[in-house]
Amino acid sequence: MTHPDISNSEIAKLISEWIHSERDRKILKRRLIDGIYIEPLAEEFDMSVSQIKRIIVKGSRTIFSKI
């Protein structure tokens, strides 16, 4: 799911810069940097799988459009 030419530290910087919701930043970092799958994230954040998917898709589009 990550971009092949970008490091985890660069991803973390983009997330911090472009994702304004603290919750969404945490979710994106757990998925894109830590590699946690969607179902465990849904449990961790007490959200539905579809909510987590929407946050990941929208956030990924946002940050990867900046590189």
C-alpha positions in Angstrom: 0.0 0.0 0.0 3.0 2.3 0.4 4.8 4.1 -2.3 8.0 2.1 -3.2 10.3 5.2 -3.4 9.3 6.8 -0.1 10.6 6.0 3.4 8.6 5.6 6.5 9.9 8.8 8.0 8.8 10.7 4.8 5.4 9.1 5.1 5.1 10.1 8.7 6.1 13.7 7.8 3.4 13.8 5.0 0.8 12.4 7.4 1.7 15.0 10.0 1.6 17.8 7.5 -1.5 17.0 5.4 -3.8 15.0 7.7 -5.6 17.4 10.1 -7.5 14.9 12.2 -5.4 13.4 15.0 -7.4 10.2 14.9 -6.9 9.9 11.1 -3.2 10.5 11.5 -2.9 7.7 14.1 -4.9 5.3 11.9 -2.8 6.1 8.8 0.5 5.8 10.7 -0.6 2.4 12.2 -1.5 1.2 8.7 1.1 2.7 6.4 4.1 2.6 8.8 3.4 -0.2 11.3 1.6 -2.4 8.7 -1.4 -3.2 10.9 -4.3 -4.6 8.9 -7.7 -3.1 8.6 -9.7 -5.4 10.9 -7.3 -5.0 13.9 -7.4 -1.2 13.3 -11.2 -1.3 13.4 -11.0 -3.0 16.8 -8.2 -0.8 18.1 -10.1 2.4 17.2 -13.6 1.0 18.0 -14.8 1.8 14.4 -16.2 -0.3 11.6 -14.0 -1.8 8.9 -15.7 0.4 6.3 -14.9 3.5 8.3 -11.3 2.5 8.6 -11.1 1.8 4.9 -12.5 5.2 4.0 -10.0 6.9 6.2 -7.1 5.0 4.7 -8.1 5.5 1.1 -8.8 9.2 1.5 -5.7 9.8 3.6 -3.5 7.8 1.2 -4.8 9.8 -1.8 -4.1 13.0 0.1 -0.5 12.3 1.2 0.6 10.4 -2.0 -0.6 13.3 -4.2 2.0 15.4 -2.4 5.0 13.5 -3.6 
